[in-house]
Amino acid sequence: MAYDRAHWSRHYDDHRGFRPFRDSEKDLLVRHAPAPDGGRALELGCGTGELAVFLAEIGYTVDAVDFAEGALTRARKEHAGAERVRWLCLDIEHDDPAELSHDGYDLITLRLVFPFLHDRTRTLDTLAARLRPRGALVVITPVAETTPEERRHIALDEEEISLLVEGWSQVERFDSEGLAVLVLRHPAGDFTAVEKGRPEPQSVVGVCAVVTDGSGRVLLGRSTRGMWELTGVRAGSLRG
């Protein structure tokens, strides 16, 4: 299900929100991601700012990011007195991230956001590169097992969670009243897309297609060997 900035801004303009930020989540963050001296945090998909303000209260200087201006309008109004929080309108997948801290972050949070990302692998790779050496990336997400079928698009199943945590040397998982709280540290290296259960190719003839857009950009795909290649289509099996 696709959502754009206009959709999310209308969501917040209509005074709607999401699941409230609960004490069980706060306790887990305090215990497993405490703020170091001079700690800096990046919150992606900050919405109306509950988590961002809490992170500031426990000692972080926070960049609170959302791509919906409607969310930030409410956050600035509802938390007008908040200290050490900078509200930024930014799409982490598509916009220039020049406004973000060049010194990196001790904590990066994605609460109720990860299922909506279009390019999860690339986004994680980008965020991992912004972590300071002892930093943590925390993903808080509904899980499919406890989410009604009609809201499945807001949750992750176990296979998606397995893909999410691959490439991290230290992974901790906790439950917060039905939400999975994933604390990831020490990215092991470059992130690559991983395909589960992909069948072996049966064709002996392959066809490549060059796909471009109106600006002349070329569509590439990542192969199972981690190489960027032209997109291919299977010509059919020639086996008897």
C-alpha positions as CSV (number, residue, x, y, z in Angstrom):
1,M,0.0,0.0,0.0
2,A,1.5,3.3,-1.1
3,Y,1.4,6.4,1.0
4,D,2.8,9.8,0.1
5,R,3.5,13.1,1.9
6,A,0.1,14.5,1.1
7,H,-1.7,11.5,2.6
8,W,0.3,11.6,5.8
9,S,-0.2,15.4,6.2
10,R,-3.9,14.9,5.8
11,H,-3.8,12.2,8.4
12,Y,-2.2,14.6,11.0
13,D,-4.3,17.6,9.9
14,D,-7.4,15.5,10.7
15,H,-6.0,15.2,14.3
16,R,-5.4,11.5,13.9
17,G,-2.3,9.7,15.3
18,F,-1.0,6.3,15.9
19,R,-0.5,4.0,18.9
20,P,0.6,6.1,21.9
21,F,4.1,5.8,23.1
22,R,3.9,3.6,26.2
23,D,5.8,3.2,29.5
24,S,7.0,-0.3,28.5
25,E,8.7,1.1,25.4
26,K,10.2,3.9,27.5
27,D,11.6,1.4,30.1
28,L,13.2,-0.6,27.3
29,L,14.9,2.4,25.8
30,V,16.2,3.6,29.1
31,R,17.7,0.2,29.9
32,H,19.1,-0.7,26.5
33,A,19.8,2.6,24.8
34,P,20.7,5.1,27.6
35,A,22.1,8.4,26.5
36,P,25.9,8.8,26.8
37,D,27.5,12.1,27.5
38,G,26.9,14.4,24.6
39,G,24.5,11.8,23.1
40,R,22.8,12.5,19.8
41,A,19.7,10.8,18.5
42,L,17.9,10.6,15.2
43,E,14.2,9.8,15.2
44,L,12.7,8.9,11.8
45,G,9.0,9.2,11.3
46,C,8.6,11.3,14.5
47,G,4.9,12.1,14.0
48,T,3.7,14.4,16.7
49,G,6.9,14.1,18.7
50,E,6.2,11.9,21.8
51,L,9.3,9.8,21.3
52,A,11.6,12.7,20.3
53,V,10.7,14.6,23.4
54,F,11.2,11.6,25.6
55,L,14.7,11.0,24.1
56,A,15.5,14.7,24.9
57,E,14.3,14.2,28.5
58,I,16.7,11.3,29.0
59,G,19.7,13.2,27.8
60,Y,19.9,13.1,24.0
61,T,20.1,16.0,21.6
62,V,17.5,14.9,19.0
63,D,16.9,15.4,15.3
64,A,13.2,14.5,14.9
65,V,12.4,13.8,11.2
66,D,9.2,13.3,9.4
67,F,8.3,13.8,5.7
68,A,4.8,15.0,6.5
69,E,4.7,18.7,7.3
70,G,1.3,18.2,9.0
71,A,3.0,16.0,11.5
72,L,5.7,18.5,12.2
73,T,3.2,21.4,12.5
74,R,1.5,19.5,15.3
75,A,4.8,18.4,16.9
76,R,6.1,22.0,17.1
77,K,2.7,23.2,18.6
78,E,2.2,20.3,21.1
79,H,5.8,20.5,22.3
80,A,6.6,24.2,21.9
81,G,8.7,24.2,25.1
82,A,10.8,21.1,24.2
83,E,14.5,21.6,24.6
84,R,17.3,19.9,22.5
85,V,14.9,18.8,19.8
86,R,15.2,20.0,16.2
87,W,12.2,19.3,13.9
88,L,13.2,18.5,10.3
89,C,10.9,17.9,7.3
90,L,12.8,15.2,5.4
91,D,12.2,12.0,3.4
92,I,15.1,9.8,4.4
93,E,14.7,7.7,1.3
94,H,14.7,10.5,-1.3
95,D,15.7,13.9,0.1
96,D,19.2,15.3,0.5
97,P,20.2,14.4,4.0
98,A,22.6,17.4,4.3
99,E,20.7,18.8,7.3
100,L,21.4,15.7,9.4
101,S,24.3,15.7,11.9
102,H,27.7,15.1,10.2
103,D,29.1,13.7,13.5
104,G,26.7,10.7,13.5
105,Y,24.3,9.5,16.1
106,D,24.4,7.4,19.2
107,L,20.8,6.3,18.7
108,I,18.6,6.0,15.6
109,T,15.0,5.0,16.1
110,L,12.2,3.9,13.7
111,R,9.0,3.5,15.6
112,L,6.0,2.2,13.6
113,V,7.9,3.2,10.4
114,F,9.9,0.3,9.0
115,P,7.0,-1.5,7.2
116,F,6.3,1.6,5.2
117,L,9.8,2.0,3.8
118,H,10.1,1.3,0.0
119,D,13.8,0.3,-0.1
120,R,14.5,-1.2,3.3
121,T,17.9,-2.6,2.5
122,R,19.3,0.7,1.2
123,T,17.7,2.7,4.0
124,L,19.3,0.4,6.7
125,D,22.6,0.7,4.9
126,T,22.4,4.5,4.9
127,L,21.4,4.6,8.6
128,A,24.1,2.1,9.7
129,A,26.7,4.4,8.2
130,R,25.4,7.3,10.4
131,L,25.8,5.4,13.7
132,R,28.7,6.2,16.0
133,P,30.9,3.3,17.0
134,R,28.9,2.2,20.0
135,G,25.5,3.4,18.6
136,A,22.3,1.5,18.4
137,L,19.6,1.4,15.8
138,V,16.2,0.6,17.4
139,V,13.2,-0.6,15.3
140,I,9.8,-0.7,17.1
141,T,7.2,-2.5,15.0
142,P,4.0,-4.4,15.1
143,V,4.3,-8.1,14.2
144,A,2.1,-9.9,11.8
145,E,1.2,-12.7,14.3
146,T,-0.7,-10.3,16.5
147,T,-1.9,-7.9,13.8
148,P,-5.4,-8.2,12.2
149,E,-5.3,-9.3,8.6
150,E,-6.7,-6.0,7.3
151,R,-3.8,-4.2,9.0
152,R,-1.1,-6.6,7.9
153,H,0.6,-3.9,5.9
154,I,1.6,-2.0,9.0
155,A,3.4,-5.1,10.5
156,L,6.4,-7.3,9.8
157,D,6.3,-11.1,9.7
158,E,9.2,-13.3,11.1
159,E,10.9,-13.6,7.7
160,E,10.9,-9.8,7.3
161,I,12.3,-9.4,10.8
162,S,15.0,-12.0,10.0
163,L,16.0,-10.0,6.9
164,L,16.0,-6.8,8.9
165,V,18.5,-8.0,11.5
166,E,20.9,-9.7,9.0
167,G,24.2,-7.8,8.8
168,W,24.3,-6.7,12.5
169,S,26.8,-8.3,14.9
170,Q,24.6,-7.7,18.0
171,V,20.8,-8.1,17.9
172,E,18.5,-8.0,20.9
173,R,14.7,-8.5,20.7
174,F,12.2,-7.5,23.3
175,D,8.4,-7.4,23.5
176,S,6.5,-4.3,24.4
177,E,2.8,-5.1,24.7
178,G,2.7,-6.8,21.4
179,L,5.3,-4.7,19.6
180,A,8.7,-6.1,18.7
181,V,11.5,-3.8,19.9
182,L,14.7,-4.6,18.0
183,V,18.0,-3.2,19.3
184,L,20.8,-3.5,16.6
185,R,24.4,-2.7,17.2
186,H,27.7,-3.1,15.3
187,P,26.8,-3.4,11.6
188,A,29.0,-6.2,10.3
189,G,29.7,-4.7,6.9
190,D,27.9,-3.7,3.8
191,F,24.2,-4.5,3.7
192,T,23.0,-6.6,0.7
193,A,19.6,-7.6,-0.3
194,V,18.9,-11.2,0.7
195,E,16.4,-13.4,-1.0
196,K,14.9,-16.4,0.8
197,G,13.9,-19.5,-1.0
198,R,14.7,-18.3,-4.4
199,P,14.6,-21.1,-7.0
200,E,17.5,-22.0,-9.1
201,P,17.3,-20.6,-12.7
202,Q,16.2,-23.2,-15.2
203,S,16.6,-21.3,-18.4
204,V,19.7,-21.2,-20.6
205,V,18.8,-18.0,-22.4
206,G,18.6,-14.7,-20.7
207,V,17.3,-11.4,-21.9
208,C,18.3,-8.0,-20.5
209,A,16.2,-4.9,-20.8
210,V,17.3,-1.3,-20.4
211,V,14.6,0.6,-18.6
212,T,14.9,4.4,-18.2
213,D,12.7,7.2,-17.0
214,G,12.0,10.6,-18.4
215,S,15.2,12.0,-16.8
216,G,17.4,9.3,-18.5
217,R,18.0,7.4,-15.3
218,V,18.6,3.6,-15.8
219,L,16.9,1.0,-13.7
220,L,19.3,-1.5,-12.2
221,G,18.8,-4.6,-10.0
222,R,21.0,-6.3,-7.5
223,S,21.9,-9.9,-8.3
224,T,22.2,-12.7,-5.9
225,R,26.0,-12.1,-5.9
226,G,25.5,-8.6,-4.7
227,M,26.3,-7.0,-8.2
228,W,24.3,-4.2,-9.7
229,E,23.1,-5.3,-13.2
230,L,20.6,-4.5,-15.9
231,T,17.2,-6.0,-15.2
232,G,16.7,-9.4,-16.8
233,V,13.7,-11.4,-17.8
234,R,13.6,-15.2,-18.2
235,A,13.2,-16.4,-21.8
236,G,11.8,-19.7,-20.7
237,S,13.3,-23.1,-20.1
238,L,14.9,-25.0,-22.9
239,R,15.1,-28.2,-20.9
240,G,13.0,-31.2,-22.1
